[in-house]
Amino acid sequence: MNLISKEFIHNIAPQLDLLNTIGGGIAQAMLRVDKREKGVVIRVAAPSINPENFHVLLNDRNLTIFCEYRHQPDDQLAAPLFNQTLAIPAGLDLERIDAVHESNELRIRIPYKDNATKGREIDIKIR
């Protein structure tokens, strides 16, 4: 029984080699978090990774971004290429997260919650 085919190794080798560091091991893709006026943008730059290999999962307030390589989409064996979990702070709207892959970069946008849901002082009316 051959679990890893020669074709799988041949196809994954260039991607692993690109992410491989001089000292050995896998380098992390470049991740940057930018604060904007309307929310937060998380940018993941990984030029050698196909958009289909990215996955973004939200579990409670933890956002996990990962990439995996599969020779065929239905293969059971996958090689991990990148994995990062970020804790999402309060004040960001988890219902309106979206992700876009463009120009070899994954952008995850998380808008701030509406002003109506932010804390504020309540005026006391005198009658």
DSSP file with accessible surface (Angstrom, degrees, kcal/mol):
  #  RESIDUE AA STRUCTURE BP1 BP2  ACC     N-H-->O    O-->H-N    N-H-->O    O-->H-N    TCO  KAPPA ALPHA  PHI   PSI    X-CA   Y-CA   Z-CA
    1    1 A M              0   0  214      0, 0.0     2,-0.7     0, 0.0     0, 0.0   0.000 360.0 360.0 360.0 124.7    0.0    0.0    0.0
    2    2 A N        +     0   0  126      1,-0.2     3,-0.1     0, 0.0     0, 0.0  -0.885 360.0 179.1-108.0 106.4    1.5    3.3   -1.1
    3    3 A L  S    S+     0   0  135     -2,-0.7     2,-0.6     1,-0.2    -1,-0.2   0.855  73.8  42.7 -75.7 -36.0    0.1    6.2    0.9
    4    4 A I  S    S-     0   0   77      4,-0.0    -1,-0.2     3,-0.0     2,-0.1  -0.947  79.3-148.7-117.7 118.0    2.2    8.9   -0.8
    5    5 A S     >  -     0   0   47     -2,-0.6     4,-1.9     1,-0.1     5,-0.2  -0.432  22.7-120.8 -80.9 157.6    2.5    8.8   -4.6
    6    6 A K  H  > S+     0   0  185      1,-0.2     4,-2.5     2,-0.2     5,-0.2   0.864 115.6  56.7 -63.2 -34.2    5.6   10.1   -6.4
    7    7 A E  H  > S+     0   0  120      2,-0.2     4,-2.3     1,-0.2    -1,-0.2   0.903 104.0  52.3 -65.6 -39.4    3.3   12.5   -8.3
    8    8 A F  H  > S+     0   0   15      2,-0.2     4,-2.1     1,-0.2     5,-0.2   0.949 112.1  45.5 -60.0 -48.5    2.1   14.0   -4.9
    9    9 A I  H  X S+     0   0   86     -4,-1.9     4,-2.1     1,-0.2    -2,-0.2   0.919 112.0  52.2 -62.3 -42.4    5.7   14.6   -3.8
   10   10 A H  H  < S+     0   0  140     -4,-2.5    -1,-0.2     1,-0.2    -2,-0.2   0.897 113.3  43.7 -61.7 -39.8    6.6   16.1   -7.2
   11   11 A N  H  < S+     0   0   58     -4,-2.3     4,-0.4     1,-0.2    -1,-0.2   0.824 117.3  43.6 -77.8 -31.4    3.7   18.5   -7.1
   12   12 A I  H  X S+     0   0    5     -4,-2.1     4,-2.5    -5,-0.2     3,-0.4   0.780  94.4  80.3 -85.9 -23.7    4.1   19.6   -3.4
   13   13 A A  H  X S+     0   0   47     -4,-2.1     4,-2.8    -5,-0.2     5,-0.2   0.883  90.1  50.4 -54.4 -46.2    7.9   20.0   -3.5
   14   14 A P  H  > S+     0   0   82      0, 0.0     4,-1.8     0, 0.0    -1,-0.2   0.908 113.0  46.8 -62.2 -37.6    8.0   23.4   -5.2
   15   15 A Q  H  > S+     0   0   25     -3,-0.4     4,-1.6    -4,-0.4    -2,-0.2   0.924 115.0  45.1 -69.8 -43.0    5.6   24.9   -2.7
   16   16 A L  H  X S+     0   0   53     -4,-2.5     4,-0.9     1,-0.2    -1,-0.2   0.899 111.6  53.4 -66.2 -38.6    7.3   23.4    0.3
   17   17 A D  H  < S+     0   0  120     -4,-2.8     3,-0.5    -5,-0.3    -1,-0.2   0.896 106.5  52.6 -63.6 -38.6   10.7   24.5   -1.0
   18   18 A L  H  < S+     0   0  107     -4,-1.8    -1,-0.2    -5,-0.2    -2,-0.2   0.896 114.8  40.8 -64.7 -38.5    9.4   28.1   -1.4
   19   19 A L  H  < S+     0   0   20     -4,-1.6     8,-3.0    -5,-0.1     2,-0.2   0.530  93.3 107.5 -87.5  -4.4    8.3   28.2    2.2
   20   20 A N  B  <  -A   26   0A  74     -4,-0.9     6,-0.2    -3,-0.5     2,-0.1  -0.531  63.8-138.3 -76.8 137.5   11.3   26.3    3.5
   21   21 A T    >   -     0   0   59      4,-1.7     3,-1.2    -2,-0.2     4,-0.1  -0.456  22.6-109.2 -89.6 167.8   13.9   28.5    5.5
   22   22 A I  T 3  S+     0   0  184      1,-0.3     3,-0.1    -2,-0.1    -1,-0.1   0.910 120.4  48.5 -62.5 -40.8   17.6   28.3    5.2
   23   23 A G  T 3  S-     0   0   82      1,-0.2    -1,-0.3     2,-0.0     2,-0.1   0.467 123.7-100.7 -79.9  -0.2   18.0   26.7    8.6
   24   24 A G  S <  S+     0   0   41     -3,-1.2    -1,-0.2     1,-0.2    -2,-0.1  -0.140  77.7  77.6  99.2 161.7   15.3   24.2    7.8
   25   25 A G  S    S-     0   0   47     -3,-0.1    -4,-1.7    -4,-0.1     2,-0.5  -0.247  83.6 -57.8  91.8 177.6   11.6   24.0    8.7
   26   26 A I  B     -A   20   0A  82     -6,-0.2     2,-0.3    -2,-0.1    -6,-0.2  -0.833  44.9-140.9-102.1 129.9    8.6   25.8    7.4
   27   27 A A        -     0   0   34     -8,-3.0     2,-0.2    -2,-0.5     3,-0.1  -0.635  25.0-112.6 -84.4 146.8    8.4   29.6    7.4
   28   28 A Q        -     0   0  111     -2,-0.3    54,-0.1     1,-0.1    -1,-0.1  -0.525  31.5-109.5 -76.0 145.2    5.1   31.3    8.2
   29   29 A A        -     0   0   11     -2,-0.2     2,-0.4     1,-0.1    17,-0.2  -0.343  49.0 -87.5 -64.7 156.9    3.4   33.2    5.5
   30   30 A M  E     -B   45   0B 136     15,-1.6    15,-3.1    -3,-0.1     2,-0.4  -0.587  50.8-172.9 -75.4 122.0    3.5   36.9    6.1
   31   31 A L  E     +B   44   0B  52     -2,-0.4     2,-0.4    13,-0.2    13,-0.2  -0.964   6.2 176.4-119.9 133.4    0.5   38.0    8.2
   32   32 A R  E     -B   43   0B 116     11,-2.6    11,-3.5    -2,-0.4     2,-0.5  -1.000  17.6-153.3-138.7 138.8   -0.4   41.6    9.0
   33   33 A V  E     -B   42   0B  79     -2,-0.4     2,-0.5     9,-0.2     9,-0.2  -0.959  15.3-169.3-113.9 121.0   -3.3   43.2   10.9
   34   34 A D  E     -B   41   0B  31      7,-3.1     7,-2.8    -2,-0.5     2,-0.5  -0.942  15.0-142.2-112.8 129.9   -4.3   46.7    9.9
   35   35 A K  E     -B   40   0B 170     -2,-0.5     2,-0.2     5,-0.2     5,-0.2  -0.772  27.9-179.3 -86.2 129.6   -6.7   48.9   11.9
   36   36 A R        -     0   0  116      3,-3.3     3,-0.3    -2,-0.5     0, 0.0  -0.735  42.3 -99.7-121.0 175.1   -8.9   50.9    9.6
   37   37 A E  S    S+     0   0  182     -2,-0.2     3,-0.1     1,-0.2    75,-0.1   0.878 122.5  34.1 -63.7 -37.6  -11.7   53.5   10.1
   38   38 A K  S    S-     0   0  174      1,-0.1    74,-2.1    73,-0.1     2,-0.3   0.499 130.1 -56.7 -99.6  -5.6  -14.4   50.9    9.5
   39   39 A G  E     - C   0 111B   5     -3,-0.3    -3,-3.3    72,-0.3     2,-0.4  -0.993  69.4 -47.5 164.6-155.5  -12.8   47.9   11.0
   40   40 A V  E     -BC  35 110B  18     70,-2.9    70,-3.0    -2,-0.3     2,-0.5  -0.896  34.7-158.0-117.6 141.3   -9.8   45.6   10.9
   41   41 A V  E     -BC  34 109B  13     -7,-2.8    -7,-3.1    -2,-0.4     2,-0.5  -0.986   4.1-160.0-120.7 124.0   -8.2   44.0    7.9
   42   42 A I  E     -BC  33 108B   4     66,-2.9    66,-2.8    -2,-0.5     2,-0.5  -0.913  12.0-163.3-102.0 125.3   -6.1   40.8    8.3
   43   43 A R  E     -BC  32 107B  51    -11,-3.5   -11,-2.6    -2,-0.5     2,-0.5  -0.937   9.8-172.5-115.2 130.1   -3.7   40.3    5.4
   44   44 A V  E     -BC  31 106B   0     62,-2.6    62,-2.8    -2,-0.5     2,-0.6  -0.977   6.7-163.9-122.0 114.8   -2.0   37.0    4.6
   45   45 A A  E     +BC  30 105B  29    -15,-3.1   -15,-1.6    -2,-0.5    60,-0.2  -0.896  26.9 147.9-102.1 116.9    0.6   37.0    1.9
   46   46 A A    >   -     0   0    2     58,-1.1     3,-1.8    -2,-0.6    58,-0.1  -0.679  21.0-173.8-145.3  84.8    1.6   33.6    0.6
   47   47 A P  T 3  S+     0   0   88      0, 0.0    -1,-0.1     0, 0.0    57,-0.1   0.767  80.3  50.9 -59.2 -29.1    2.4   33.9   -3.2
   48   48 A S  T 3  S+     0   0   26    -33,-0.1     2,-0.4    56,-0.1   -30,-0.0   0.532  89.9  96.7 -89.0  -2.3    2.9   30.2   -3.9
   49   49 A I  S <  S-     0   0    4     -3,-1.8    -3,-0.1    55,-0.1     5,-0.1  -0.725  71.9-129.6 -95.0 131.4   -0.5   29.1   -2.4
   50   50 A N    >   -     0   0   78     -2,-0.4     3,-1.9     1,-0.1     4,-0.4  -0.493  22.1-121.1 -71.2 144.7   -3.6   28.6   -4.6
   51   51 A P  G >  S+     0   0   59      0, 0.0     3,-1.3     0, 0.0    -1,-0.1   0.831 111.5  63.2 -57.1 -30.9   -6.7   30.4   -3.3
   52   52 A E  G 3  S+     0   0  141      1,-0.3    -2,-0.0    15,-0.0    -3,-0.0   0.700  95.7  60.3 -68.2 -17.7   -8.5   27.0   -3.0
   53   53 A N  G <  S+     0   0   25     -3,-1.9    15,-1.6    14,-0.1     2,-0.3   0.540  86.0  94.0 -88.5  -8.9   -6.0   25.8   -0.4
   54   54 A F  E <   -E   67   0C  19     -3,-1.3     2,-0.3    -4,-0.4    13,-0.2  -0.627  52.5-174.5 -82.3 146.1   -6.8   28.6    2.1
   55   55 A H  E     -E   66   0C  64     11,-2.5    11,-2.5    -2,-0.3     2,-0.4  -0.998   9.2-166.0-139.2 139.1   -9.4   28.0    4.8
   56   56 A V  E     -E   65   0C  51     -2,-0.3     2,-0.4     9,-0.2     9,-0.2  -0.989  11.9-177.7-127.7 120.8  -10.8   30.5    7.4
   57   57 A L  E     -E   64   0C  97      7,-2.9     7,-3.0    -2,-0.4     2,-0.5  -0.958  13.8-157.4-122.1 138.8  -12.7   29.2   10.4
   58   58 A L  E     +E   63   0C  75     -2,-0.4     2,-0.4     5,-0.2     5,-0.2  -0.967  14.7 173.3-115.2 122.7  -14.4   31.2   13.2
   59   59 A N  E >   -E   62   0C 110      3,-2.7     3,-2.4    -2,-0.5     2,-0.4  -0.952  67.3 -49.9-131.6 110.8  -15.0   29.4   16.4
   60   60 A D  T 3  S-     0   0  133     -2,-0.4     0, 0.0     1,-0.3     0, 0.0  -0.493 123.2 -25.7  57.4-116.5  -16.3   31.5   19.3
   61   61 A R  T 3  S+     0   0   83     -2,-0.4    27,-3.9    -3,-0.1     2,-0.5   0.122 117.5 102.9-111.1  20.3  -14.0   34.5   19.2
   62   62 A N  E <   -EF  59  87C  74     -3,-2.4    -3,-2.7    25,-0.2     2,-0.6  -0.918  53.4-161.5-108.0 125.6  -11.0   32.6   17.6
   63   63 A L  E     -EF  58  86C   1     23,-3.2    23,-3.0    -2,-0.5     2,-0.5  -0.919   7.6-165.5-106.2 119.2  -10.3   33.1   13.9
   64   64 A T  E     -EF  57  85C  30     -7,-3.0    -7,-2.9    -2,-0.6     2,-0.5  -0.932   4.9-171.9-110.0 127.9   -8.1   30.3   12.4
   65   65 A I  E     +EF  56  84C   0     19,-3.1    19,-2.4    -2,-0.5     2,-0.3  -0.976  18.2 161.1-116.4 125.4   -6.5   30.8    9.0
   66   66 A F  E     -EF  55  83C  49    -11,-2.5   -11,-2.5    -2,-0.5     2,-0.4  -0.985  26.2-153.2-146.1 158.4   -4.8   27.8    7.5
   67   67 A C  E     +EF  54  82C   2     15,-2.4    14,-2.4    -2,-0.3    15,-1.4  -0.973  14.9 179.5-126.6 143.6   -3.5   26.5    4.2
   68   68 A E  E     - F   0  80C  39    -15,-1.6     2,-0.5    -2,-0.4    -2,-0.0  -0.970  20.9-133.9-140.7 155.3   -3.1   22.9    3.2
   69   69 A Y  E     + F   0  79C  18     10,-2.5    10,-2.3    -2,-0.3     2,-0.4  -0.952  21.7 176.7-113.1 127.7   -1.9   21.1    0.1
   70   70 A R        -     0   0   78     -2,-0.5     8,-0.1     8,-0.2    -2,-0.0  -0.999  26.8-145.9-125.5 133.3   -3.8   18.2   -1.5
   71   71 A H  S    S+     0   0   29      6,-0.4    -1,-0.1    -2,-0.4     7,-0.1   0.935  94.1  16.6 -62.1 -46.8   -2.7   16.6   -4.7
   72   72 A Q  S >  S-     0   0   87     -3,-0.1     3,-2.1     1,-0.1    -1,-0.2  -0.947  85.9-117.7-122.5 147.3   -6.3   15.9   -5.6
   73   73 A P  T 3  S+     0   0  120      0, 0.0    -1,-0.1     0, 0.0    -2,-0.1   0.818 115.4  47.3 -55.6 -29.9   -9.3   17.7   -3.9
   74   74 A D  T 3  S+     0   0  132     -4,-0.0     2,-0.1    -3,-0.0    -3,-0.0   0.386  83.1 124.7 -95.5   6.4  -10.6   14.3   -2.6
   75   75 A D    <   -     0   0   50     -3,-2.1     0, 0.0     1,-0.1     0, 0.0  -0.386  53.6-150.2 -63.9 141.3   -7.2   13.1   -1.3
   76   76 A Q  S    S+     0   0  192     -2,-0.1     2,-0.5    -6,-0.0    -1,-0.1   0.763  78.8  77.3 -81.9 -25.5   -7.3   12.1    2.4
   77   77 A L        +     0   0   76    -74,-0.1    -6,-0.4     2,-0.0     2,-0.4  -0.738  60.7 174.7 -90.6 126.1   -3.6   13.1    2.9
   78   78 A A        -     0   0   28     -2,-0.5    -8,-0.2    -8,-0.1    -2,-0.0  -0.991  24.5-140.3-131.4 141.4   -2.9   16.8    3.1
   79   79 A A  E     -F   69   0C  18    -10,-2.3   -10,-2.5    -2,-0.4     2,-0.2  -0.872  24.5-127.2 -99.4 125.8    0.3   18.6    3.9
   80   80 A P  E     +F   68   0C 106      0, 0.0   -12,-0.2     0, 0.0     3,-0.1  -0.539  31.5 171.4 -73.4 135.4    0.0   21.7    6.2
   81   81 A L  E     +     0   0C   4    -14,-2.4     2,-0.3     1,-0.4   -13,-0.2   0.668  64.5   0.5-111.9 -30.6    1.5   24.8    4.8
   82   82 A F  E     +F   67   0C  10    -15,-1.4   -15,-2.4   -54,-0.1    -1,-0.4  -0.966  55.1 178.1-161.8 141.5    0.4   27.6    7.2
   83   83 A N  E     +F   66   0C  96     -2,-0.3     2,-0.3   -17,-0.2   -17,-0.2  -0.930   8.8 162.6-151.8 126.2   -1.7   27.8   10.4
   84   84 A Q  E     -F   65   0C  68    -19,-2.4   -19,-3.1    -2,-0.3     2,-0.5  -0.981  16.3-162.3-146.3 132.1   -2.4   30.8   12.5
   85   85 A T  E     -F   64   0C  71     -2,-0.3     2,-0.4   -21,-0.2   -21,-0.2  -0.967  10.1-170.2-117.1 130.2   -5.1   31.4   15.2
   86   86 A L  E     -F   63   0C  35    -23,-3.0   -23,-3.2    -2,-0.5     2,-0.5  -0.959  21.6-130.4-120.1 137.1   -6.1   34.9   16.3
   87   87 A A  E     -F   62   0C  80     -2,-0.4   -25,-0.2   -25,-0.2    -2,-0.0  -0.752  24.7-139.3 -83.7 125.7   -8.3   35.9   19.2
   88   88 A I        -     0   0   10    -27,-3.9     3,-0.1    -2,-0.5     4,-0.0  -0.765  18.6-134.9 -89.7 120.5  -10.9   38.4   18.0
   89   89 A P    >   -     0   0   83      0, 0.0     3,-0.9     0, 0.0    -1,-0.0  -0.264  27.4 -90.8 -72.2 161.2  -11.4   41.3   20.5
   90   90 A A  T 3  S+     0   0   86      1,-0.2     3,-0.1     3,-0.0   -29,-0.0  -0.293 107.1  54.7 -62.9 154.6  -14.8   42.6   21.6
   91   91 A G  T 3  S+     0   0   30      1,-0.4    22,-2.2    -3,-0.1     2,-0.4   0.306  83.1 105.6 100.0  -9.2  -16.1   45.5   19.5
   92   92 A L  B <  S-G  112   0D   7     -3,-0.9     2,-1.0    20,-0.3    -1,-0.4  -0.858  74.7-121.4-104.9 142.2  -15.7   43.7   16.1
   93   93 A D    >   -     0   0   27     18,-3.2     3,-1.2    -2,-0.4    -3,-0.0  -0.697  24.3-174.4 -86.5 101.3  -18.8   42.4   14.3
   94   94 A L  G >  S+     0   0   33     -2,-1.0     3,-0.7     1,-0.2    -1,-0.2   0.699  79.7  64.7 -70.1 -18.4  -18.4   38.6   13.9
   95   95 A E  G 3  S+     0   0  173      1,-0.2    -1,-0.2    -3,-0.1    -2,-0.1   0.676 102.5  47.6 -77.4 -18.2  -21.5   38.4   11.8
   96   96 A R  G <  S+     0   0  121     -3,-1.2    -1,-0.2    15,-0.2     2,-0.2   0.091  75.3 135.7-115.4  25.6  -20.1   40.5    9.0
   97   97 A I    <   +     0   0   44     -3,-0.7     2,-0.3    13,-0.1    13,-0.2  -0.491  27.8 177.4 -70.1 137.9  -16.6   39.0    8.4
   98   98 A D  E     -D  109   0B  61     11,-2.0    11,-2.7    -2,-0.2     2,-0.4  -0.969  15.6-152.0-139.4 158.7  -15.7   38.4    4.8
   99   99 A A  E     -D  108   0B  53     -2,-0.3     2,-0.4     9,-0.2     9,-0.2  -0.992   9.5-176.4-133.1 139.8  -12.6   37.2    3.0
  100  100 A V  E     -D  107   0B  52      7,-2.7     7,-3.4    -2,-0.4     2,-0.6  -1.000  14.0-152.4-136.0 134.9  -11.2   37.9   -0.4
  101  101 A H  E     +D  106   0B  52     -2,-0.4     2,-0.3     5,-0.2     5,-0.2  -0.948  32.8 151.5-108.3 120.8   -8.2   36.4   -2.2
  102  102 A E  E >   +D  105   0B 103      3,-2.7     3,-1.0    -2,-0.6    -2,-0.1  -0.986  58.6   0.9-151.4 136.8   -6.7   38.8   -4.7
  103  103 A S  T 3  S-     0   0  101     -2,-0.3    -1,-0.1     1,-0.3     3,-0.1   0.910 128.5 -53.1  52.9  50.6   -3.1   39.3   -6.1
  104  104 A N  T 3  S+     0   0   91      1,-0.2   -58,-1.1   -59,-0.1     2,-0.4   0.749 119.1 105.6  61.2  25.0   -1.6   36.5   -4.1
  105  105 A E  E <   -CD  45 102B  33     -3,-1.0    -3,-2.7   -60,-0.2     2,-0.5  -0.998  61.3-144.6-138.6 134.1   -3.0   37.9   -0.8
  106  106 A L  E     -CD  44 101B   9    -62,-2.8   -62,-2.6    -2,-0.4     2,-0.5  -0.852  18.9-166.2 -93.9 126.9   -5.8   36.8    1.4
  107  107 A R  E     -CD  43 100B  55     -7,-3.4    -7,-2.7    -2,-0.5     2,-0.6  -0.975   5.9-169.5-118.0 123.7   -7.7   39.7    3.0
  108  108 A I  E     -CD  42  99B   0    -66,-2.8   -66,-2.9    -2,-0.5     2,-0.5  -0.958   9.7-160.1-112.1 119.3  -10.1   39.1    5.9
  109  109 A R  E     -CD  41  98B 109    -11,-2.7   -11,-2.0    -2,-0.6   -68,-0.2  -0.884  11.5-178.9-105.9 128.9  -12.2   42.1    6.8
  110  110 A I  E     -C   40   0B   3    -70,-3.0   -70,-2.9    -2,-0.5   -13,-0.1  -0.949  17.5-150.1-126.2 107.2  -13.9   42.4   10.2
  111  111 A P  E     -C   39   0B  26      0, 0.0   -18,-3.2     0, 0.0   -72,-0.3  -0.350  22.1-104.1 -75.6 156.8  -15.9   45.6   10.6
  112  112 A Y  B     -G   92   0D  61    -74,-2.1   -20,-0.3   -20,-0.3     3,-0.1  -0.416  45.4 -95.8 -69.6 154.7  -16.5   47.3   13.9
  113  113 A K        -     0   0   77    -22,-2.2    -1,-0.1     1,-0.1     5,-0.1  -0.349  52.3 -86.8 -66.8 154.9  -19.9   46.8   15.6
  114  114 A D    >>  -     0   0   97      1,-0.1     3,-1.7    -3,-0.1     4,-0.5  -0.260  35.8-113.3 -60.7 152.9  -22.4   49.6   14.9
  115  115 A N  G >4 S+     0   0  125      1,-0.3     3,-1.0     2,-0.2    -1,-0.1   0.798 113.6  68.1 -58.4 -28.6  -22.4   52.5   17.3
  116  116 A A  G 34 S+     0   0   87      1,-0.3    -1,-0.3     4,-0.0     4,-0.1   0.797 101.5  46.3 -64.4 -25.8  -25.8   51.5   18.6
  117  117 A T  G <4 S+     0   0   93     -3,-1.7    -1,-0.3     2,-0.1    -2,-0.2   0.519  93.1  98.2 -95.9  -5.8  -24.3   48.4   20.2
  118  118 A K  S << S-     0   0  101     -3,-1.0     2,-0.0    -4,-0.5    -4,-0.0  -0.455  87.3 -92.0 -77.3 156.9  -21.3   50.2   21.8
  119  119 A G        +     0   0   82     -2,-0.1     2,-0.3     1,-0.0    -1,-0.1  -0.350  55.1 163.8 -65.6 144.8  -21.4   51.2   25.4
  120  120 A R        -     0   0  182     -3,-0.1     2,-0.4    -4,-0.1    -4,-0.0  -0.984  41.3 -95.7-156.3 161.6  -22.6   54.7   26.1
  121  121 A E        -     0   0  170     -2,-0.3     2,-0.5     1,-0.0     0, 0.0  -0.676  37.1-133.8 -83.8 137.5  -23.9   56.7   29.0
  122  122 A I        -     0   0  107     -2,-0.4     2,-0.2     1,-0.0    -1,-0.0  -0.781  18.1-124.3 -94.7 127.4  -27.7   56.9   29.3
  123  123 A D        -     0   0  141     -2,-0.5     2,-0.6     1,-0.1    -1,-0.0  -0.509  20.2-136.4 -68.8 138.6  -29.2   60.3   29.8
  124  124 A I        -     0   0  154     -2,-0.2     2,-0.4     2,-0.0    -1,-0.1  -0.863  15.1-146.1 -99.5 122.7  -31.4   60.5   32.9
  125  125 A K        -     0   0  171     -2,-0.6     2,-0.5     1,-0.0     0, 0.0  -0.709   5.5-144.9 -88.9 139.8  -34.6   62.4   32.4
  126  126 A I              0   0  164     -2,-0.4    -2,-0.0     0, 0.0    -1,-0.0  -0.898 360.0 360.0-105.3 128.8  -36.1   64.4   35.2
  127  127 A R              0   0  266     -2,-0.5    -2,-0.0     0, 0.0     0, 0.0  -0.767 360.0 360.0-113.4 360.0  -39.9   64.5   35.5
